[in-house]
Amino acid sequence: VPGSATDFVKTFAIANDVNIVFGLTELDLSNNNIYNTQVLIRPNGEFVKYRKRNLNQTDLDNKIVAGTQFVTAEIDGVKAAMFICSDMQSASITKEMTNAKVDVILQSLTTTTDLNASISYVGMQMNTWIVFANRFGDEGYFNYTGFSHIINPVGTICNRSLGKNSY
């Protein structure tokens, strides 16, 4: 990052004057490490990236390297933190997130399990707004439903979207 995928998405962020957040697998050419990365592209084309820190067995099997930094970014006066999948299962990362007093968490996930449609224990645990998006599509034996949630600080899912082209 940057690279061909981020350059492609950057054109849309600039053309539409929006922030876009998405996940990808990143190859860092400086050290040949592979990271599970979440990228925020600002309307001016600037990048902010976060590398997943709490790796699960699938990450390790795929030779993913853990990131080392907590990342926040301000978006139109809102303090946002970036968060990936099993980072939520790390007590130290969730404590760091809580202590940062962010306004919203931008979280990406890859799961074939469709989470509860009305309440999020992650939302309660973090005591902040969460914008949560899951992967979409078929990959091998796996089917990802592409659900998205907007979760309030008490854990209620205020809005939910499911499937291709949903938002």
C-alpha positions as CSV (number, residue, x, y, z in Angstrom):
1,V,0.0,0.0,0.0
2,P,-0.1,2.0,-2.1
3,G,-0.4,-0.3,-5.1
4,S,-2.7,-1.2,-7.9
5,A,-5.8,-2.0,-5.7
6,T,-5.5,1.2,-3.6
7,D,-4.8,3.3,-6.7
8,F,-8.0,2.0,-8.3
9,V,-10.1,2.8,-5.2
10,K,-8.4,6.1,-4.8
11,T,-9.8,7.4,-8.1
12,F,-13.4,6.8,-6.7
13,A,-12.6,8.5,-3.4
14,I,-11.3,11.6,-5.1
15,A,-14.0,11.7,-7.8
16,N,-16.8,11.3,-5.3
17,D,-15.2,13.4,-2.5
18,V,-15.6,10.5,0.0
19,N,-13.6,8.4,2.5
20,I,-13.4,4.7,1.6
21,V,-12.3,2.0,4.0
22,F,-11.6,-1.5,2.8
23,G,-9.5,-4.6,3.6
24,L,-6.9,-6.4,1.6
25,T,-3.9,-8.6,1.8
26,E,-0.8,-6.5,1.6
27,L,2.6,-7.5,0.5
28,D,5.2,-5.1,1.9
29,L,8.0,-5.1,-0.7
30,S,10.4,-3.6,1.7
31,N,10.6,-6.8,3.8
32,N,8.4,-9.3,1.8
33,N,6.0,-9.6,4.8
34,I,2.3,-10.3,4.2
35,Y,-0.2,-8.3,6.3
36,N,-4.0,-8.4,6.7
37,T,-4.5,-4.7,6.2
38,Q,-7.4,-2.2,6.4
39,V,-7.0,1.0,4.3
40,L,-8.7,4.3,4.6
41,I,-8.5,6.4,1.5
42,R,-9.4,10.1,2.0
43,P,-11.0,12.3,-0.6
44,N,-7.7,14.0,-1.2
45,G,-6.1,10.6,-2.0
46,E,-4.2,10.3,1.3
47,F,-3.9,6.7,2.7
48,V,-4.1,5.6,6.3
49,K,-3.5,1.9,6.9
50,Y,-3.9,-0.5,9.8
51,R,-2.4,-4.0,10.0
52,K,-4.2,-6.7,12.0
53,R,-2.5,-7.3,15.3
54,N,-4.2,-10.3,16.8
55,L,-3.6,-13.1,14.4
56,N,-5.6,-16.3,14.3
57,Q,-4.5,-19.7,13.1
58,T,-5.7,-19.1,9.5
59,D,-3.5,-15.9,9.4
60,L,-0.5,-17.9,10.7
61,D,-1.2,-20.7,8.2
62,N,-1.1,-18.1,5.4
63,K,2.1,-16.5,6.7
64,I,0.4,-13.3,7.7
65,V,2.6,-11.1,9.9
66,A,1.1,-9.1,12.8
67,G,0.9,-5.4,12.7
68,T,2.3,-3.4,15.7
69,Q,0.4,-0.1,15.8
70,F,-2.9,1.1,17.0
71,V,-4.3,3.5,14.3
72,T,-6.8,6.3,14.6
73,A,-7.8,8.8,11.9
74,E,-10.0,11.9,12.1
75,I,-12.8,11.9,9.5
76,D,-14.8,15.2,9.4
77,G,-14.2,15.8,13.1
78,V,-15.0,12.2,14.1
79,K,-12.2,10.2,15.7
80,A,-12.2,6.8,14.2
81,A,-10.1,3.7,14.9
82,M,-9.5,0.8,12.6
83,F,-10.0,-2.8,13.7
84,I,-9.8,-6.2,11.9
85,C,-11.6,-9.4,12.7
86,S,-10.1,-11.3,15.7
87,D,-8.5,-8.1,17.0
88,M,-11.7,-7.9,19.0
89,Q,-10.6,-11.1,20.9
90,S,-7.5,-9.4,22.3
91,A,-8.0,-7.9,25.8
92,S,-5.0,-5.6,25.3
93,I,-6.2,-4.3,22.0
94,T,-9.8,-3.8,23.2
95,K,-8.5,-2.0,26.3
96,E,-6.3,0.2,24.1
97,M,-9.3,1.0,21.9
98,T,-11.5,1.8,24.9
99,N,-8.8,4.1,26.4
100,A,-8.4,6.0,23.1
101,K,-12.1,7.2,23.5
102,V,-12.8,7.0,19.8
103,D,-16.1,8.1,18.4
104,V,-16.4,5.1,15.9
105,I,-14.7,1.9,15.1
106,L,-14.3,0.9,11.5
107,Q,-14.2,-2.9,11.6
108,S,-13.8,-5.4,8.8
109,L,-14.4,-9.1,9.2
110,T,-14.2,-12.4,7.3
111,T,-16.7,-14.9,8.6
112,T,-19.2,-17.4,7.1
113,T,-21.3,-17.1,10.2
114,D,-24.1,-14.6,10.0
115,L,-24.0,-12.7,13.3
116,N,-27.0,-11.7,15.5
117,A,-29.2,-9.3,13.6
118,S,-30.3,-7.2,16.6
119,I,-27.5,-7.0,19.2
120,S,-23.7,-6.9,19.1
121,Y,-21.7,-7.9,22.2
122,V,-18.7,-6.2,20.5
123,G,-20.6,-2.9,20.5
124,M,-21.3,-3.3,24.3
125,Q,-17.7,-4.3,25.0
126,M,-16.3,-1.2,23.2
127,N,-18.9,1.3,24.3
128,T,-18.7,3.2,21.0
129,W,-20.3,3.3,17.6
130,I,-19.1,0.6,15.2
131,V,-19.4,0.4,11.4
132,F,-18.9,-3.3,10.7
133,A,-18.6,-4.9,7.3
134,N,-18.1,-8.6,6.3
135,R,-16.6,-10.0,3.2
136,F,-19.0,-10.9,0.3
137,G,-18.9,-13.8,-2.2
138,D,-17.9,-17.4,-2.7
139,E,-14.3,-18.6,-2.2
140,G,-13.7,-22.3,-2.4
141,Y,-16.0,-24.0,0.0
142,F,-16.9,-20.8,1.8
143,N,-19.8,-18.4,1.2
144,Y,-19.6,-14.9,2.7
145,T,-22.9,-13.0,3.1
146,G,-21.5,-9.5,3.0
147,F,-23.5,-8.3,6.0
148,S,-22.9,-4.8,7.3
149,H,-23.9,-3.4,10.7
150,I,-24.0,0.0,12.2
151,I,-23.9,-0.6,16.0
152,N,-24.6,2.0,18.7
153,P,-22.6,2.2,22.0
154,V,-25.1,0.0,23.9
155,G,-24.8,-2.8,21.3
156,T,-28.0,-2.3,19.4
157,I,-27.7,-2.9,15.7
158,C,-29.3,0.3,14.3
159,N,-28.9,-0.7,10.6
160,R,-28.1,-3.9,8.9
161,S,-27.5,-4.7,5.2
162,L,-27.0,-8.1,3.6
163,G,-25.7,-9.3,0.3
164,K,-24.2,-8.0,-2.9
165,N,-24.5,-4.3,-3.7
166,S,-26.0,-3.6,-0.3
167,Y,-25.2,-0.6,1.8
